[in-house]
Amino acid sequence: MFSYFFRRLLLMIPTFIGITFLVFTVTRFVPGGPVEQAVLRYQQAAAQGGEGGSGSASGLDANGQISEEMMQKLKEIYGFDKPFYQAYCIWLWRVLHFDLGTSDSYSKPVWDLIKEKFPVSIIFGLAGFILSYSICIPLGVWKAVKHGSVFDTSSSILVFIAYSIPGWTAGILLLMLLGGGNPEYFDKFPLGGFTSSSIDKTSFLYSYVEDGAYIKDIPPEVLEQYKDLKALREKDNFAQINSSHPAFASVPKDKIDKINNPTHENLSFFGRVLDKAWHMFLPVFCYVLGSFASMTVLMKNTLMENLGQDYVRTAFAKGLSEKTVIFKHTLRNSLIPLATGLGHMLSIILAGSFLIEKVFNIKGFGLLGYESLISRDYPVVLGTLVISTILGLLGNIISDLLYCVIDPRIRFS
């Protein structure tokens, strides 16, 4: 089995090269790339500055077209001055040294952009993953046990209705109904984002806002010990500190009050957790909506198929209870088809759904890839492709490994 997985790991290399080479080649020839956009911006700037006819001094000829010299410089800046196969080799060499380049839109290293989006995508992906499997597996088992009952029929109707609604469509409807998007409906959830940028006194989160105090209320002898606070007071006499600052202990109790204009950072630990859960509820619900039907029905059908096997009838003939037969003998074999999805969930967790992230204004990994593709920010496009490809290939190997763990009959020798 070790040799099988070793071969699979080696097979990742040509697969990765094939995927990245194909996409890299497309980026070289697709119109509207970064060079064309830079030329357009340069021409617009020159026209607005009245330099359209200034010739070589501005990089434009007499007709207002960019000169060959300037075009060559732009191609060198964006890496389009070499043949695509040579440029791919240079890019691949940098990737092997963990250098994904610099974003054209953000002027930041691609690694830094991806690392900024990872925590958000991991939190949403893990929450959706845990929620979907913890609900769909028990629901599928119960539907198989109660096959043909009113519960089975009614739950199937609800599950397939949910499956027929795209997640991003459900997100728009829920924002209108529950997010205050329409004044005629409810205002129970935020319209988007991952944390609260401001907390109103009427919000349930306001009770979790930390206590604060004005710097001007700190005793002078204490203020002298903190040069940063002293400098801050000179700039803003109404600046505040929160309860975590060492100088807060010296403030008189009658001068202590809630932080003014609080944000997510001014909440207690439990308040910050509650704030993120409040923002995550609707996106995560939309994220797992589509998987409910496929996973639940797959779990039900697989369990029903196994319940009809000879070993199950033998177990019942020995006098074993229904609970023991299902959970000790049948359930493990029924989880084998679901194991294939566990490996692929590794890439889904990080990639996320860019449509749902777009609807809820969540700055995640999926939205980063989508926006970079629209803006032709090819370093970011290729960087997200590298991460997604590696995760997808590793997910396939993890799925095979889970096969062996769940079903001891499967061997890859």
C-alpha positions as CSV (number, residue, x, y, z in Angstrom):
1,M,0.0,0.0,0.0
2,F,2.9,2.3,0.7
3,S,4.2,1.9,-2.9
4,Y,0.7,2.8,-4.2
5,F,0.5,6.1,-2.3
6,F,4.1,6.9,-3.2
7,R,3.2,6.5,-6.9
8,R,0.2,8.7,-6.4
9,L,2.4,11.4,-4.8
10,L,4.8,11.1,-7.8
11,L,1.9,11.3,-10.2
12,M,0.9,14.7,-8.6
13,I,4.0,16.3,-10.3
14,P,3.1,15.8,-14.0
15,T,-0.6,16.5,-13.1
16,F,0.3,19.8,-11.4
17,I,2.6,20.8,-14.3
18,G,-0.2,19.9,-16.9
19,I,-2.9,22.0,-15.1
20,T,-0.7,25.0,-14.4
21,F,0.9,25.0,-17.9
22,L,-2.5,25.0,-19.5
23,V,-3.9,27.9,-17.5
24,F,-0.6,29.8,-17.7
25,T,-0.7,29.4,-21.5
26,V,-4.3,30.7,-21.6
27,T,-3.2,33.8,-19.6
28,R,-0.6,34.6,-22.2
29,F,-3.0,34.8,-25.2
30,V,-6.3,35.9,-23.8
31,P,-7.1,39.5,-24.7
32,G,-7.4,42.3,-22.1
33,G,-4.4,41.2,-20.1
34,P,-2.3,43.4,-17.8
35,V,-0.3,44.9,-20.6
36,E,-3.3,46.0,-22.5
37,Q,-4.8,47.5,-19.4
38,A,-1.6,49.3,-18.6
39,V,-1.5,50.8,-22.1
40,L,-5.1,52.0,-21.8
41,R,-4.4,53.6,-18.4
42,Y,-1.3,55.2,-19.8
43,Q,-3.2,56.6,-22.8
44,Q,-6.0,58.0,-20.6
45,A,-3.5,59.6,-18.2
46,A,-1.6,61.2,-21.1
47,A,-4.8,62.5,-22.7
48,Q,-6.0,64.0,-19.4
49,G,-2.7,65.6,-18.9
50,G,-2.7,67.1,-22.4
51,E,0.4,65.1,-23.4
52,G,-1.2,63.2,-26.2
53,G,0.9,64.8,-28.9
54,S,4.1,65.1,-27.0
55,G,5.7,62.3,-28.9
56,S,8.5,60.2,-27.4
57,A,8.7,62.3,-24.3
58,S,5.4,60.7,-23.0
59,G,5.9,57.3,-24.7
60,L,3.2,58.1,-27.3
61,D,3.7,58.8,-31.0
62,A,2.1,61.6,-33.0
63,N,-1.1,59.6,-33.4
64,G,-1.5,59.1,-29.7
65,Q,-0.4,55.5,-29.9
66,I,2.1,54.0,-27.4
67,S,5.6,53.7,-28.8
68,E,7.4,50.4,-29.3
69,E,9.9,51.3,-26.6
70,M,7.2,51.9,-24.0
71,M,5.4,48.7,-25.1
72,Q,8.6,46.7,-24.6
73,K,9.1,48.2,-21.2
74,L,5.5,47.3,-20.2
75,K,6.0,43.7,-21.4
76,E,9.2,43.4,-19.3
77,I,7.4,44.7,-16.2
78,Y,4.5,42.2,-16.5
79,G,6.7,39.3,-17.8
80,F,5.3,39.2,-21.3
81,D,8.6,39.8,-23.1
82,K,9.5,36.2,-23.3
83,P,7.9,33.2,-25.1
84,F,5.2,31.6,-23.0
85,Y,7.0,28.3,-22.5
86,Q,10.1,30.1,-21.3
87,A,8.0,32.4,-19.1
88,Y,6.3,29.3,-17.6
89,C,9.6,27.7,-16.7
90,I,10.6,30.9,-14.9
91,W,7.3,31.1,-13.1
92,L,7.5,27.4,-12.1
93,W,11.0,27.9,-10.7
94,R,9.8,30.7,-8.6
95,V,6.8,28.6,-7.3
96,L,9.2,25.9,-6.3
97,H,11.0,28.5,-4.2
98,F,7.6,29.6,-2.7
99,D,7.5,32.8,-4.6
100,L,4.1,33.4,-6.2
101,G,4.9,36.9,-7.5
102,T,3.4,40.3,-6.7
103,S,-0.2,41.2,-7.3
104,D,-0.7,43.8,-10.1
105,S,-3.9,45.2,-8.4
106,Y,-2.8,45.2,-4.8
107,S,0.9,45.7,-5.2
108,K,1.5,43.1,-2.5
109,P,3.1,39.7,-2.6
110,V,0.5,37.0,-3.6
111,W,1.5,34.9,-0.6
112,D,0.5,37.7,1.8
113,L,-2.9,38.1,0.1
114,I,-3.6,34.4,0.3
115,K,-2.6,34.2,3.9
116,E,-4.9,37.1,4.7
117,K,-7.9,35.2,3.2
118,F,-7.1,31.7,4.6
119,P,-8.4,32.2,8.2
120,V,-11.8,33.4,6.9
121,S,-12.2,30.6,4.4
122,I,-11.0,28.0,6.9
123,I,-13.5,29.1,9.5
124,F,-16.4,29.1,7.1
125,G,-15.3,25.9,5.4
126,L,-14.9,24.0,8.6
127,A,-18.1,25.2,10.0
128,G,-20.0,24.2,6.9
129,F,-18.2,20.9,6.7
130,I,-18.9,19.9,10.3
131,L,-22.5,21.1,10.1
132,S,-23.3,19.2,6.9
133,Y,-21.8,15.9,8.0
134,S,-23.2,16.1,11.5
135,I,-26.7,16.7,10.2
136,C,-26.8,14.6,7.0
137,I,-25.4,11.4,8.4
138,P,-27.9,11.1,11.3
139,L,-30.7,12.3,9.0
140,G,-29.9,9.7,6.3
141,V,-29.7,6.9,8.9
142,W,-33.1,7.9,10.4
143,K,-34.7,8.2,7.0
144,A,-33.4,4.7,6.1
145,V,-34.8,3.3,9.3
146,K,-38.1,5.0,8.8
147,H,-38.3,4.4,5.0
148,G,-41.8,5.1,3.6
149,S,-43.0,6.9,6.7
150,V,-44.5,10.4,6.9
151,F,-41.1,11.6,8.3
152,D,-39.2,10.1,5.4
153,T,-41.5,11.6,2.8
154,S,-41.8,15.1,4.3
155,S,-38.1,15.3,5.0
156,S,-37.3,14.3,1.4
157,I,-39.6,17.1,0.1
158,L,-37.8,19.6,2.2
159,V,-34.4,18.3,1.4
160,F,-35.0,18.4,-2.4
161,I,-36.5,21.9,-2.2
162,A,-33.3,23.1,-0.5
163,Y,-31.3,21.3,-3.2
164,S,-33.1,23.1,-6.0
165,I,-32.2,26.5,-4.6
166,P,-28.7,27.7,-5.4
167,G,-26.8,28.9,-2.3
168,W,-26.2,32.4,-3.6
169,T,-29.9,32.8,-4.4
170,A,-30.9,31.7,-0.9
171,G,-28.4,34.2,0.4
172,I,-30.1,37.1,-1.4
173,L,-33.5,36.0,-0.2
174,L,-32.4,35.6,3.4
175,L,-30.7,39.0,3.4
176,M,-34.0,40.5,2.2
177,L,-36.1,38.7,4.7
178,L,-33.8,38.6,7.8
179,G,-30.9,41.0,7.0
180,G,-32.8,44.3,6.9
181,G,-32.6,44.4,3.2
182,N,-36.3,45.3,3.0
183,P,-37.9,47.5,5.7
184,E,-41.1,45.5,5.4
185,Y,-39.4,42.4,6.8
186,F,-37.1,41.5,9.7
187,D,-33.7,42.9,10.7
188,K,-32.1,40.0,12.7
189,F,-28.8,39.4,10.9
190,P,-26.1,41.7,9.4
191,L,-26.1,42.4,5.7
192,G,-22.6,41.0,5.3
193,G,-19.0,41.0,6.4
194,F,-17.2,38.8,8.9
195,T,-17.2,41.1,12.0
196,S,-19.1,44.2,13.1
197,S,-17.5,47.5,12.1
198,S,-19.7,49.4,14.5
199,I,-22.0,48.3,17.4
200,D,-25.1,50.3,18.2
201,K,-26.4,50.6,21.8
202,T,-29.5,48.8,20.8
203,S,-27.6,45.8,19.6
204,F,-27.5,42.6,21.7
205,L,-23.7,42.8,21.4
206,Y,-23.4,46.1,23.3
207,S,-23.6,44.3,26.6
208,Y,-20.3,42.6,25.7
209,V,-18.5,45.8,24.9
210,E,-15.5,46.3,27.2
211,D,-15.3,49.1,29.7
212,G,-13.2,52.1,28.8
213,A,-12.0,55.4,30.1
214,Y,-10.8,58.7,28.8
215,I,-7.1,59.3,28.9
216,K,-7.7,62.7,30.5
217,D,-9.2,60.8,33.5
218,I,-6.0,58.9,34.2
219,P,-4.1,60.4,37.2
220,P,-1.2,62.5,36.0
221,E,1.4,60.5,38.0
222,V,0.2,57.4,36.2
223,L,0.1,59.1,32.8
224,E,3.7,60.0,33.2
225,Q,4.6,56.3,33.2
226,Y,3.1,55.8,29.7
227,K,4.7,58.0,27.1
228,D,2.4,56.6,24.3
229,L,-0.7,57.7,26.3
230,K,0.7,61.1,27.0
231,A,1.5,61.7,23.3
232,L,-2.0,60.4,22.4
233,R,-3.6,62.8,24.9
234,E,-1.8,65.8,23.3
235,K,-3.3,64.8,20.0
236,D,-6.8,63.9,21.2
237,N,-8.0,64.9,24.6
238,F,-11.0,62.5,24.3
239,A,-9.1,59.4,23.3
240,Q,-10.0,56.3,25.3
241,I,-8.3,53.1,26.6
242,N,-10.0,49.8,27.3
243,S,-9.9,47.7,30.4
244,S,-7.0,45.6,29.1
245,H,-4.5,48.5,29.4
246,P,-2.4,48.5,32.6
247,A,-3.3,52.2,33.2
248,F,-7.0,51.4,33.3
249,A,-6.7,50.1,37.0
250,S,-5.8,53.6,38.2
251,V,-9.0,55.3,36.7
252,P,-11.6,56.2,39.3
253,K,-14.7,54.0,39.1
254,D,-17.1,56.8,38.5
255,K,-15.1,57.7,35.3
256,I,-15.4,54.2,33.8
257,D,-18.0,53.6,31.1
258,K,-18.4,51.6,27.8
259,I,-16.1,52.4,24.9
260,N,-17.4,55.0,22.6
261,N,-18.2,53.9,19.0
262,P,-17.2,50.3,19.7
263,T,-16.2,47.8,17.1
264,H,-15.5,44.1,17.0
265,E,-12.1,44.6,18.6
266,N,-13.7,46.3,21.7
267,L,-15.8,43.2,22.6
268,S,-14.9,40.6,25.2
269,F,-13.7,37.2,24.1
270,F,-17.2,35.7,24.3
271,G,-18.6,38.8,22.5
272,R,-16.1,38.4,19.6
273,V,-17.1,34.7,19.3
274,L,-20.7,35.6,19.4
275,D,-20.2,38.4,16.8
276,K,-18.5,36.1,14.4
277,A,-21.2,33.4,14.9
278,W,-23.9,36.0,14.2
279,H,-22.2,37.0,10.9
280,M,-21.5,33.4,9.9
281,F,-25.0,32.0,10.4
282,L,-26.6,33.0,7.1
283,P,-23.5,32.4,4.9
284,V,-22.8,28.9,6.4
285,F,-26.5,28.0,6.1
286,C,-26.4,28.9,2.4
287,Y,-23.0,27.1,2.0
288,V,-24.3,23.7,3.2
289,L,-27.8,24.1,1.7
290,G,-27.0,22.3,-1.5
291,S,-25.1,19.4,0.1
292,F,-28.0,18.4,2.4
293,A,-29.9,16.5,-0.4
294,S,-27.0,14.7,-2.0
295,M,-25.3,13.6,1.2
296,T,-28.6,12.7,3.0
297,V,-29.9,10.7,0.1
298,L,-26.6,9.0,-0.5
299,M,-26.4,8.0,3.2
300,K,-30.0,6.7,3.2
301,N,-29.7,4.6,0.0
302,T,-26.3,3.1,0.9
303,L,-27.6,2.1,4.4
304,M,-30.7,0.6,2.9
305,E,-28.7,-1.4,0.4
306,N,-26.5,-2.7,3.2
307,L,-29.5,-3.6,5.3
308,G,-30.5,-6.0,2.6
309,Q,-27.2,-7.9,2.6
310,D,-26.9,-11.5,3.8
311,Y,-24.6,-10.6,6.8
312,V,-27.3,-8.3,8.1
313,R,-30.0,-11.0,7.9
314,T,-27.5,-13.3,9.7
315,A,-27.0,-10.8,12.4
316,F,-30.7,-10.4,13.0
317,A,-31.1,-14.2,13.0
318,K,-28.5,-14.4,15.8
319,G,-30.8,-12.2,17.9
320,L,-28.9,-8.9,17.7
321,S,-30.9,-5.8,18.2
322,E,-31.7,-3.4,15.4
323,K,-29.5,-0.7,17.1
324,T,-26.5,-3.0,17.3
325,V,-26.9,-4.2,13.7
326,I,-27.2,-0.7,12.3
327,F,-24.5,1.1,14.3
328,K,-22.0,-1.7,14.8
329,H,-22.2,-3.6,11.5
330,T,-24.0,-1.7,8.8
331,L,-23.1,2.0,9.3
332,R,-19.4,1.6,8.8
333,N,-19.9,0.0,5.4
334,S,-22.4,2.7,4.5
335,L,-19.9,5.4,5.2
336,I,-17.6,4.3,2.4
337,P,-19.2,6.4,-0.4
338,L,-19.2,9.4,1.9
339,A,-15.4,8.9,2.4
340,T,-14.8,10.0,-1.2
341,G,-16.2,13.4,-0.4
342,L,-14.1,13.9,2.8
343,G,-10.9,14.2,0.8
344,H,-12.3,16.6,-1.7
345,M,-13.7,18.7,1.1
346,L,-10.1,19.8,1.8
347,S,-10.1,21.9,-1.3
348,I,-13.7,23.1,-0.9
349,I,-13.0,24.2,2.7
350,L,-10.3,26.7,1.5
351,A,-11.7,27.6,-1.9
352,G,-15.2,28.2,-0.6
353,S,-18.0,29.5,-2.8
354,F,-17.1,32.9,-4.4
355,L,-20.8,33.6,-5.2
356,I,-21.8,33.3,-1.5
357,E,-18.8,35.3,-0.5
358,K,-19.8,37.9,-3.1
359,V,-23.4,38.1,-1.8
360,F,-22.4,38.4,1.9
361,N,-19.3,40.6,1.2
362,I,-16.9,38.1,2.8
363,K,-13.3,38.6,1.9
364,G,-12.4,35.0,1.5
365,F,-10.2,32.8,-0.7
366,G,-12.9,32.2,-3.3
367,L,-13.8,35.9,-3.8
368,L,-10.1,36.7,-4.1
369,G,-9.7,34.3,-7.0
370,Y,-12.9,35.6,-8.7
371,E,-12.0,39.3,-8.4
372,S,-8.4,38.7,-9.6
373,L,-9.8,36.8,-12.6
374,I,-12.1,39.7,-13.5
375,S,-9.4,42.3,-13.1
376,R,-6.8,40.1,-15.0
377,D,-4.5,40.0,-12.0
378,Y,-2.7,36.9,-13.3
379,P,-0.2,36.5,-10.5
380,V,-3.1,36.1,-8.0
381,V,-5.0,33.9,-10.4
382,L,-2.1,31.6,-10.8
383,G,-1.3,31.7,-7.1
384,T,-4.9,30.6,-6.2
385,L,-4.6,28.0,-8.9
386,V,-1.5,26.6,-7.3
387,I,-3.1,26.3,-3.9
388,S,-6.4,24.8,-5.3
389,T,-4.6,22.3,-7.5
390,I,-2.3,21.0,-4.7
391,L,-5.3,20.7,-2.3
392,G,-7.4,18.9,-4.9
393,L,-4.6,16.4,-5.7
394,L,-4.0,15.8,-2.0
395,G,-7.7,15.4,-1.4
396,N,-7.8,12.5,-3.9
397,I,-5.1,10.7,-2.1
398,I,-6.8,11.3,1.3
399,S,-10.0,9.8,-0.1
400,D,-8.2,6.7,-1.1
401,L,-6.6,6.5,2.3
402,L,-10.0,6.8,4.0
403,Y,-11.2,3.9,1.9
404,C,-8.6,1.7,3.5
405,V,-9.4,3.0,7.0
406,I,-13.2,2.5,6.8
407,D,-13.2,-0.7,4.8
408,P,-10.4,-3.2,5.7
409,R,-11.3,-5.3,2.6
410,I,-9.9,-2.6,0.3
411,R,-6.1,-2.8,-0.3
412,F,-4.0,-1.1,-2.9
413,S,-1.2,-3.6,-2.9
